Amino acid sequence: TIMLNAVTVITRARLQVVRNSFWRGKLVRKLGTVALFAILGVVAWGIYQITGGIVGFLRSPEFIAALQEVAQEVPGFETDFQPYLAAVPSLVFFTLLFVLVMSSFSAVLSALYLSGDIDMLLIAPVPMRAVFTVKFLGALLPQYTLLAVVLAPFLLGYGVGMGYGARYALVALLLLVLMPLFPGGLGALLVMAAVRCAASAARTRDRRRARRPDRCGLLSLYPARRAPRATVRQRTKRHHAA
């Protein structure tokens, strides 16, 4: 319960910051944001229409009759396009999964270690797991945007063209929700391992520099060692004796 409440509080605060930044921004920035969302909506609608039209045309009786006519003239010509159409979603899924895996490392690194609000969140009275969860989900936001603009309309248009029902839509929605979690989790593990190795290597290098004698003649750059107390006392006695 504490974890969920902390995640809710941090998420609500981030959404409020985004809302305030939008309403208090310049008019040009507001228009640009609205235009960007409009363009993304047009692109998604276009993908849906094109995919549904192409799949519906490939399954139409006219196209099948044309293939049969060609098969009569060309022996061995393949007229069944159903296996190829059935393999299209898998090909698109694996292609986008590869893109998400390649982009997840930089996205998670920027969200967990290079963001400007990470210091403020670390000193906040919330569990560290809540901070990690919110930052991790924030890193997945661009990937969900990509899936919502490209993959979701494609799958919807493909399902309409193939004549699938509500069960197909539910399965596609579940895959869209779970798909970015695997590359995001893999990217988070790689980022934490890389940062830990880099920090360990930096500490080891500093220790070696402190113990290694100067081979470049730059002794003046390092502070001189303090003289022993016995030597200082001896110099003091000699000065008084003189």
matplotlib code that plots the C-alpha trace (Angstrom):
import matplotlib.pyplot as plt

x = [0.0, 2.8, 4.5, 1.4, 0.6, 4.1, 3.9, 0.6, 1.9, 5.0, 3.0, 0.4, 3.2, 4.9, 1.6, 0.9, 4.3, 3.6, 0.2, 1.6, 4.5, 2.0, -0.5, 2.2, 4.3, 4.4, 1.7, 4.1, 4.9, 1.3, 0.5, 3.5, 2.4, -1.2, 0.1, 2.4, -0.5, -2.6, 0.1, 0.5, -3.2, -3.3, -0.4, -2.1, -5.4, -3.5, -1.8, -5.1, -6.8, -3.9, -3.4, -7.1, -7.5, -4.4, -5.4, -9.0, -7.9, -5.6, -8.5, -11.1, -12.7, -11.5, -7.9, -8.2, -9.8, -7.0, -4.4, -6.2, -6.2, -2.4, -2.0, -3.7, -1.2, 1.9, 2.1, 3.3, 2.2, 1.1, -2.4, -2.9, -1.9, -3.3, 0.0, 1.8, -0.9, -0.8, 2.9, 2.8, 1.9, 4.8, 7.2, 6.0, 6.2, 9.8, 10.9, 9.5, 10.8, 14.3, 13.8, 12.7, 15.6, 18.1, 16.5, 15.7, 19.3, 19.6, 16.1, 16.5, 19.9, 18.6, 15.6, 17.4, 20.7, 20.8, 17.4, 17.3, 14.8, 16.6, 18.3, 15.0, 13.3, 16.1, 15.7, 11.9, 10.3, 9.2, 10.6, 13.4, 11.4, 8.6, 11.2, 12.6, 9.1, 8.0, 11.3, 11.2, 7.6, 8.6, 11.4, 8.8, 6.5, 8.2, 8.0, 4.3, 3.9, 5.6, 3.4, 0.2, 1.0, 2.5, 1.6, -1.8, -3.4, -1.6, -3.0, -6.4, -6.5, -5.1, -7.8, -10.6, -9.2, -8.9, -12.4, -11.3, -13.5, -13.3, -11.0, -8.3, -8.6, -8.2, -5.1, -3.6, -4.2, -2.6, 0.5, 0.7, 0.7, 3.3, 5.6, 7.8, 8.3, 10.8, 13.2, 12.7, 13.7, 16.6, 17.8, 17.5, 19.6, 22.2, 22.3, 22.7, 25.4, 27.2, 27.0, 28.2, 31.2, 32.0, 31.9, 34.0, 36.6, 36.7, 37.4, 40.1, 41.7, 41.8, 43.4, 46.1, 46.8, 47.2, 49.6, 51.6, 54.8, 54.9, 56.5, 55.8, 57.7, 54.5, 55.2, 54.5, 50.8, 50.5, 50.7, 54.0, 54.0, 54.0, 57.3, 57.6, 57.2, 60.7, 62.3, 60.4, 61.5, 65.1, 65.0, 63.5, 66.3, 69.0, 67.5, 67.5, 71.0, 72.2]
y = [0.0, 2.4, 1.6, 2.2, 5.4, 6.7, 5.8, 7.6, 10.7, 11.0, 10.3, 12.9, 15.5, 14.8, 15.1, 18.4, 19.7, 18.7, 20.4, 23.6, 23.6, 23.4, 26.0, 28.5, 28.0, 30.2, 30.2, 28.9, 25.9, 25.1, 25.3, 23.1, 20.5, 20.4, 20.2, 17.3, 15.3, 16.0, 14.8, 11.6, 11.0, 11.5, 9.1, 6.4, 6.9, 6.5, 3.3, 1.9, 2.7, 1.5, -1.8, -2.6, -1.8, -3.8, -6.9, -6.7, -6.4, -9.4, -11.5, -10.3, -12.7, -10.5, -10.8, -14.6, -15.0, -13.1, -15.3, -18.4, -17.1, -16.5, -19.9, -21.5, -19.8, -20.2, -23.7, -23.9, -20.3, -19.9, -18.7, -19.1, -15.9, -16.9, -18.2, -15.0, -12.8, -14.8, -14.3, -10.5, -9.7, -11.8, -10.0, -6.6, -7.6, -8.8, -5.8, -3.3, -5.5, -5.1, -1.4, -1.2, -3.3, -1.0, 2.2, 1.0, 1.3, 5.1, 5.8, 4.0, 5.6, 9.1, 8.5, 6.8, 8.6, 11.7, 13.4, 16.7, 15.7, 12.6, 14.4, 15.9, 12.5, 10.7, 13.1, 12.9, 10.9, 8.1, 4.6, 4.1, 1.4, 3.9, 6.3, 3.5, 2.4, 5.9, 6.7, 3.3, 3.8, 7.3, 5.8, 3.5, 6.4, 7.0, 3.3, 3.2, 6.3, 4.5, 1.4, 3.5, 5.4, 2.6, -0.9, -0.4, 1.0, -1.6, -4.4, -2.9, -2.5, -6.0, -7.5, -5.6, -6.8, -10.4, -10.3, -11.0, -10.3, -8.9, -11.7, -10.6, -7.0, -8.0, -10.2, -7.3, -4.8, -7.2, -7.6, -3.8, -3.3, -6.0, -5.6, -2.7, -4.3, -6.9, -4.5, -1.9, -4.4, -5.7, -2.1, -1.3, -4.4, -3.4, 0.2, -0.7, -3.2, -0.7, 2.1, -0.2, -1.4, 2.2, 3.3, 0.4, 1.1, 4.8, 3.9, 1.4, 4.0, 6.6, 4.1, 3.2, 6.8, 7.5, 4.5, 4.8, 6.9, 9.8, 8.8, 11.9, 14.4, 16.1, 15.9, 19.5, 18.9, 16.7, 18.1, 17.4, 14.9, 16.3, 16.1, 13.9, 15.6, 14.5, 16.3, 19.5, 19.3, 18.8, 21.8, 23.9, 22.8, 23.7, 27.1, 27.9, 26.6, 28.8]
z = [0.0, 0.8, -2.4, -4.5, -2.7, -3.3, -7.0, -7.2, -5.5, -7.7, -10.9, -9.9, -9.3, -12.6, -14.5, -12.7, -13.7, -17.3, -17.3, -15.7, -18.2, -21.1, -19.9, -18.8, -22.0, -25.0, -27.6, -30.2, -28.0, -27.4, -31.1, -31.8, -29.3, -30.6, -34.2, -33.2, -31.7, -34.7, -37.1, -35.0, -35.1, -38.9, -39.3, -37.1, -39.1, -42.4, -41.2, -40.2, -43.5, -45.6, -43.7, -43.7, -47.4, -48.5, -46.4, -47.5, -51.2, -50.8, -49.5, -52.0, -54.4, -57.4, -56.4, -55.8, -59.2, -60.8, -59.1, -60.3, -63.9, -63.6, -62.2, -65.2, -67.5, -65.3, -63.8, -60.2, -59.4, -55.7, -55.3, -51.6, -49.8, -46.4, -44.9, -45.9, -44.5, -41.2, -40.9, -41.3, -37.6, -36.3, -38.7, -37.6, -33.9, -34.2, -36.1, -33.6, -30.7, -32.2, -32.4, -28.8, -27.6, -29.4, -28.0, -24.4, -23.1, -23.9, -22.7, -19.4, -18.9, -19.4, -17.2, -14.2, -14.1, -16.4, -15.7, -13.9, -11.2, -9.9, -7.0, -5.8, -6.0, -4.1, -1.1, -1.1, 1.7, -0.6, -1.1, -3.6, -5.3, -6.0, -7.6, -9.7, -10.8, -11.8, -13.7, -15.4, -16.6, -17.7, -19.8, -21.5, -22.5, -25.9, -26.7, -25.8, -28.0, -30.9, -30.5, -30.2, -33.4, -35.6, -34.2, -32.8, -36.0, -38.0, -35.9, -35.9, -39.6, -40.1, -37.9, -39.7, -43.1, -41.9, -40.4, -36.8, -33.8, -30.3, -29.1, -31.5, -30.3, -26.6, -27.4, -29.5, -26.7, -24.1, -26.4, -26.8, -23.0, -22.3, -25.3, -24.0, -20.6, -21.9, -23.7, -21.0, -18.2, -20.3, -20.8, -17.1, -16.1, -18.7, -17.5, -13.8, -14.7, -16.8, -14.2, -11.5, -13.5, -14.5, -10.8, -9.7, -12.5, -11.5, -7.8, -8.8, -11.1, -8.3, -5.9, -8.4, -9.1, -5.4, -4.9, -8.2, -8.3, -10.6, -13.9, -15.9, -13.7, -12.4, -8.8, -8.3, -9.1, -6.0, -2.4, -0.7, 2.2, 5.7, 7.5, 10.6, 13.9, 15.0, 12.1, 13.0, 16.6, 15.6, 13.4, 16.2, 18.6, 16.1, 15.5, 19.3, 19.7, 16.9]

ax = plt.figure().add_subplot(projection="3d")
ax.plot(x, y, z, "-o")
ax.set_aspect("equal")
plt.show()
